[in-house]
Amino acid sequence: MANVRKSDRSARISPCRSERVFNKASLWYFRTREGRDVGPFRYESEARQMLTQFIRDMMAIEAQARPQASKPHFRLSAIAETAERALTLVRAGI
């Protein structure tokens, strides 16, 4: 961090982070990015496991929402016709 300017405070201030899995009234919960508490769970390990599953589900939903690049579709008969014409021209010496 030797290249940080004296006036640039952003490099010195770390973002406030809170634990996603927490205990409240002897039950375990996890907090989503949207600020929603999910639970209760009896055990911390169960809350962490469900958080992992929640993240996987959200990633799958995001992947499905992304536009997929479409592949060009070729008719096999058109490809065969083009190849046959090319071979005919080669054999004819054109």
C-alpha positions in Angstrom: 0.0 0.0 0.0 2.9 2.3 -0.5 1.2 3.9 -3.5 -1.7 5.3 -1.5 -2.1 9.1 -1.6 -2.4 10.9 1.7 -5.7 12.4 0.8 -7.2 9.0 -0.2 -9.0 7.7 2.9 -10.8 4.9 1.1 -7.8 2.5 1.4 -7.6 3.1 5.1 -11.2 2.6 6.0 -12.3 -1.0 5.9 -15.9 -1.8 5.2 -18.1 -2.7 8.1 -18.8 -6.5 7.9 -21.1 -8.5 10.1 -21.3 -12.2 10.5 -24.0 -13.8 8.3 -24.7 -16.6 10.8 -25.8 -15.4 14.2 -27.5 -16.6 17.4 -30.6 -15.0 18.8 -32.6 -16.4 21.8 -30.7 -19.7 21.6 -31.7 -20.3 17.9 -29.5 -19.8 14.8 -30.3 -17.6 11.8 -28.5 -16.3 8.7 -28.9 -12.9 7.1 -29.2 -12.4 3.4 -27.7 -9.5 1.4 -31.2 -8.0 1.3 -31.2 -7.9 5.1 -33.7 -10.7 5.6 -33.1 -13.1 8.5 -33.7 -16.7 7.6 -34.3 -19.3 10.3 -34.6 -20.3 13.1 -32.3 -23.4 13.1 -31.5 -25.4 16.2 -27.7 -25.7 15.4 -25.1 -23.3 14.0 -24.0 -26.1 11.6 -27.5 -26.4 10.2 -27.7 -22.6 9.7 -24.4 -22.6 7.9 -25.4 -25.6 5.7 -28.7 -23.8 4.8 -26.8 -20.6 4.0 -24.5 -22.5 1.6 -27.6 -24.1 -0.1 -29.2 -20.6 -0.3 -26.2 -19.2 -2.0 -26.1 -22.1 -4.5 -29.8 -21.6 -5.3 -29.3 -17.8 -5.8 -26.3 -18.5 -8.1 -28.3 -21.0 -10.1 -31.2 -18.5 -10.5 -28.7 -15.8 -11.7 -27.2 -18.2 -14.2 -30.6 -19.0 -15.6 -31.4 -15.3 -15.9 -28.3 -14.5 -17.9 -28.9 -14.4 -21.7 -27.3 -17.4 -23.4 -25.3 -16.9 -26.5 -27.1 -18.6 -29.3 -25.2 -21.1 -31.4 -25.7 -20.8 -35.2 -27.8 -23.7 -36.4 -26.9 -25.3 -39.7 -28.9 -27.7 -41.7 -26.9 -30.8 -42.3 -28.2 -31.1 -45.8 -27.0 -27.5 -46.6 -23.5 -28.4 -45.3 -23.4 -31.6 -47.3 -24.5 -29.8 -50.5 -21.8 -27.2 -50.0 -19.2 -29.8 -49.5 -20.3 -31.8 -52.5 -20.2 -28.7 -54.7 -16.7 -27.9 -53.4 -15.5 -31.4 -54.2 -17.0 -31.2 -57.7 -15.2 -28.0 -58.3 -11.9 -29.4 -57.0 -12.3 -32.6 -59.2 -13.1 -30.4 -62.2 -9.9 -28.4 -61.6 -11.7 -25.1 -61.2 
